[in-house]
Amino acid sequence: MKHLICLFLFTTLALNAQENESRREFVQEGESVKFTEYHVNGNISQTGYFLDGKNHGDWVSYDLHGNKISEGSFEAGKKVNRWLFWNGDSLIEVDYKDNKILRAKKWIKPELLASSSD
């Protein structure tokens, strides 16, 4: 009986540990590899591309609820161009060149920039 209980506990703990790990997918697309990582709840955590083993192209990250928290681009593993970071009511724009910050700007509670009335 003790062996059966130990086996049950071991199996349950092993399955529980697997359920708490994020899942990652790698899909070859031409010369690039598309990467997708998932939160334990099944929502996408981040997605992007690798080229020659380095981050390359557009990358996007999401929180547990599917809200976008960052987006930007890499070239040969280095952050480039404009990256956007969302944090609650703020938006931070950061301009990069070769992984170095050129400029950063924080927006608090961004106002509606445009609207359409039909």
FIGUMAR-171455 format. One record per residue (C-alpha): residue number from 1; residue in one letter; chain; x, y, z. Coordinates in steps of 0.1 Angstrom, whole numbers, plus 5000, padded with zeros to 4 digits. Each point is the difference from the previous one (the first is absolute). Example, Ala and Ser with C-alpha at 12.3 -4.5 7.8 and 13.67 -1.06 7.14 Angstrom:
{k = 1; r = a; c = A; c1 = 5123; c2 = 4955; c3 = 5078};
{k = 2; r = s; c = A; c1 = 5014; c2 = 5034; c3 = 4993};
This chain:
{k = 1; r = m; c = A; c1 = 5000; c2 = 5000; c3 = 5000};
{k = 2; r = k; c = A; c1 = 5028; c2 = 5024; c3 = 5009};
{k = 3; r = h; c = A; c1 = 5016; c2 = 4993; c3 = 4966};
{k = 4; r = l; c = A; c1 = 4968; c2 = 5008; c3 = 4982};
{k = 5; r = i; c = A; c1 = 4996; c2 = 5033; c3 = 5019};
{k = 6; r = c; c = A; c1 = 5036; c2 = 5009; c3 = 4992};
{k = 7; r = l; c = A; c1 = 4995; c2 = 4992; c3 = 4964};
{k = 8; r = f; c = A; c1 = 4968; c2 = 5021; c3 = 4999};
{k = 9; r = l; c = A; c1 = 5017; c2 = 5030; c3 = 5016};
{k = 10; r = f; c = A; c1 = 5031; c2 = 4997; c3 = 4977};
{k = 11; r = t; c = A; c1 = 4978; c2 = 4998; c3 = 4969};
{k = 12; r = t; c = A; c1 = 4978; c2 = 5029; c3 = 5012};
{k = 13; r = l; c = A; c1 = 5030; c2 = 5022; c3 = 5008};
{k = 14; r = a; c = A; c1 = 5016; c2 = 4993; c3 = 4966};
{k = 15; r = l; c = A; c1 = 4968; c2 = 5008; c3 = 4981};
{k = 16; r = n; c = A; c1 = 4995; c2 = 5032; c3 = 5020};
{k = 17; r = a; c = A; c1 = 5036; c2 = 5011; c3 = 4994};
{k = 18; r = q; c = A; c1 = 4994; c2 = 4995; c3 = 4962};
{k = 19; r = e; c = A; c1 = 4968; c2 = 5020; c3 = 5001};
{k = 20; r = n; c = A; c1 = 5018; c2 = 5030; c3 = 5017};
{k = 21; r = e; c = A; c1 = 5027; c2 = 5002; c3 = 4973};
{k = 22; r = s; c = A; c1 = 4996; c2 = 5023; c3 = 4970};
{k = 23; r = r; c = A; c1 = 4999; c2 = 4984; c3 = 4966};
{k = 24; r = r; c = A; c1 = 5023; c2 = 5010; c3 = 4971};
{k = 25; r = e; c = A; c1 = 4996; c2 = 4994; c3 = 4963};
{k = 26; r = f; c = A; c1 = 5027; c2 = 5004; c3 = 4973};
{k = 27; r = v; c = A; c1 = 4988; c2 = 4999; c3 = 4963};
{k = 28; r = q; c = A; c1 = 5024; c2 = 5004; c3 = 4971};
{k = 29; r = e; c = A; c1 = 4988; c2 = 5026; c3 = 4975};
{k = 30; r = g; c = A; c1 = 5026; c2 = 5004; c3 = 4972};
{k = 31; r = e; c = A; c1 = 5033; c2 = 5011; c3 = 5015};
{k = 32; r = s; c = A; c1 = 4983; c2 = 5012; c3 = 5032};
{k = 33; r = v; c = A; c1 = 4985; c2 = 4981; c3 = 5030};
{k = 34; r = k; c = A; c1 = 4967; c2 = 5012; c3 = 5014};
{k = 35; r = f; c = A; c1 = 5000; c2 = 4998; c3 = 5038};
{k = 36; r = t; c = A; c1 = 4969; c2 = 5000; c3 = 5021};
{k = 37; r = e; c = A; c1 = 4999; c2 = 4996; c3 = 5038};
{k = 38; r = y; c = A; c1 = 4968; c2 = 4995; c3 = 5020};
{k = 39; r = h; c = A; c1 = 4991; c2 = 5008; c3 = 5035};
{k = 40; r = v; c = A; c1 = 4989; c2 = 4971; c3 = 5022};
{k = 41; r = n; c = A; c1 = 4963; c2 = 5011; c3 = 4993};
{k = 42; r = g; c = A; c1 = 5005; c2 = 4994; c3 = 4963};
{k = 43; r = n; c = A; c1 = 5001; c2 = 5036; c3 = 4989};
{k = 44; r = i; c = A; c1 = 5030; c2 = 5012; c3 = 4980};
{k = 45; r = s; c = A; c1 = 5028; c2 = 5015; c3 = 5020};
{k = 46; r = q; c = A; c1 = 5022; c2 = 5011; c3 = 4972};
{k = 47; r = t; c = A; c1 = 5006; c2 = 4994; c3 = 4963};
{k = 48; r = g; c = A; c1 = 5028; c2 = 5010; c3 = 4976};
{k = 49; r = y; c = A; c1 = 5026; c2 = 4986; c3 = 4977};
{k = 50; r = f; c = A; c1 = 5036; c2 = 4987; c3 = 5001};
{k = 51; r = l; c = A; c1 = 5025; c2 = 5002; c3 = 4972};
{k = 52; r = d; c = A; c1 = 5033; c2 = 4983; c3 = 5004};
{k = 53; r = g; c = A; c1 = 4992; c2 = 4994; c3 = 5036};
{k = 54; r = k; c = A; c1 = 4994; c2 = 5037; c3 = 5009};
{k = 55; r = n; c = A; c1 = 4968; c2 = 5019; c3 = 5005};
{k = 56; r = h; c = A; c1 = 4991; c2 = 5016; c3 = 4967};
{k = 57; r = g; c = A; c1 = 4969; c2 = 5019; c3 = 4988};
{k = 58; r = d; c = A; c1 = 4969; c2 = 5009; c3 = 5018};
{k = 59; r = w; c = A; c1 = 4994; c2 = 4988; c3 = 5036};
{k = 60; r = v; c = A; c1 = 4969; c2 = 5004; c3 = 5021};
{k = 61; r = s; c = A; c1 = 4994; c2 = 4991; c3 = 5037};
{k = 62; r = y; c = A; c1 = 4967; c2 = 4996; c3 = 5018};
{k = 63; r = d; c = A; c1 = 4989; c2 = 4997; c3 = 5036};
{k = 64; r = l; c = A; c1 = 4980; c2 = 4970; c3 = 5014};
{k = 65; r = h; c = A; c1 = 4967; c2 = 5016; c3 = 4988};
{k = 66; r = g; c = A; c1 = 5011; c2 = 5005; c3 = 4964};
{k = 67; r = n; c = A; c1 = 5007; c2 = 5038; c3 = 5004};
{k = 68; r = k; c = A; c1 = 5030; c2 = 5012; c3 = 4980};
{k = 69; r = i; c = A; c1 = 5028; c2 = 5011; c3 = 5022};
{k = 70; r = s; c = A; c1 = 5028; c2 = 5006; c3 = 4975};
{k = 71; r = e; c = A; c1 = 5008; c2 = 5000; c3 = 4963};
{k = 72; r = g; c = A; c1 = 5031; c2 = 5008; c3 = 4980};
{k = 73; r = s; c = A; c1 = 5026; c2 = 4988; c3 = 4976};
{k = 74; r = f; c = A; c1 = 5033; c2 = 4983; c3 = 5001};
{k = 75; r = e; c = A; c1 = 5028; c2 = 4999; c3 = 4974};
{k = 76; r = a; c = A; c1 = 5025; c2 = 4972; c3 = 5005};
{k = 77; r = g; c = A; c1 = 4992; c2 = 4998; c3 = 5038};
{k = 78; r = k; c = A; c1 = 5000; c2 = 5038; c3 = 5006};
{k = 79; r = k; c = A; c1 = 4970; c2 = 5022; c3 = 5008};
{k = 80; r = v; c = A; c1 = 4994; c2 = 5025; c3 = 4972};
{k = 81; r = n; c = A; c1 = 4975; c2 = 5027; c3 = 4991};
{k = 82; r = r; c = A; c1 = 4970; c2 = 5009; c3 = 5022};
{k = 83; r = w; c = A; c1 = 4989; c2 = 4977; c3 = 5028};
{k = 84; r = l; c = A; c1 = 4968; c2 = 5005; c3 = 5019};
{k = 85; r = f; c = A; c1 = 4995; c2 = 4989; c3 = 5036};
{k = 86; r = w; c = A; c1 = 4965; c2 = 5000; c3 = 5016};
{k = 87; r = n; c = A; c1 = 4997; c2 = 5002; c3 = 5038};
{k = 88; r = g; c = A; c1 = 4965; c2 = 5007; c3 = 5014};
{k = 89; r = d; c = A; c1 = 4991; c2 = 5035; c3 = 4990};
{k = 90; r = s; c = A; c1 = 5034; c2 = 5008; c3 = 4986};
{k = 91; r = l; c = A; c1 = 5017; c2 = 4995; c3 = 4966};
{k = 92; r = i; c = A; c1 = 5037; c2 = 5002; c3 = 4996};
{k = 93; r = e; c = A; c1 = 5016; c2 = 5006; c3 = 4966};
{k = 94; r = v; c = A; c1 = 5037; c2 = 4991; c3 = 4997};
{k = 95; r = d; c = A; c1 = 5020; c2 = 5005; c3 = 4969};
{k = 96; r = y; c = A; c1 = 5030; c2 = 4976; c3 = 4996};
{k = 97; r = k; c = A; c1 = 5029; c2 = 4998; c3 = 4977};
{k = 98; r = d; c = A; c1 = 5023; c2 = 4969; c3 = 5004};
{k = 99; r = n; c = A; c1 = 4985; c2 = 4992; c3 = 5034};
{k = 100; r = k; c = A; c1 = 5007; c2 = 5036; c3 = 5013};
{k = 101; r = i; c = A; c1 = 4973; c2 = 5023; c3 = 5011};
{k = 102; r = l; c = A; c1 = 4999; c2 = 5032; c3 = 4979};
{k = 103; r = r; c = A; c1 = 4968; c2 = 5015; c3 = 5015};
{k = 104; r = a; c = A; c1 = 4973; c2 = 4990; c3 = 5024};
{k = 105; r = k; c = A; c1 = 4966; c2 = 5017; c3 = 5006};
{k = 106; r = k; c = A; c1 = 4974; c2 = 4991; c3 = 5025};
{k = 107; r = w; c = A; c1 = 4963; c2 = 5006; c3 = 4994};
{k = 108; r = i; c = A; c1 = 4976; c2 = 5001; c3 = 5030};
{k = 109; r = k; c = A; c1 = 4963; c2 = 4992; c3 = 4992};
{k = 110; r = p; c = A; c1 = 5004; c2 = 5006; c3 = 4963};
{k = 111; r = e; c = A; c1 = 4971; c2 = 5020; c3 = 4986};
{k = 112; r = l; c = A; c1 = 4979; c2 = 4990; c3 = 4970};
{k = 113; r = l; c = A; c1 = 5020; c2 = 5011; c3 = 4970};
{k = 114; r = a; c = A; c1 = 4973; c2 = 4996; c3 = 4973};
{k = 115; r = s; c = A; c1 = 4964; c2 = 4991; c3 = 4999};
{k = 116; r = s; c = A; c1 = 4974; c2 = 4994; c3 = 4973};
{k = 117; r = s; c = A; c1 = 4963; c2 = 5008; c3 = 5003};
{k = 118; r = d; c = A; c1 = 4977; c2 = 4983; c3 = 4975};
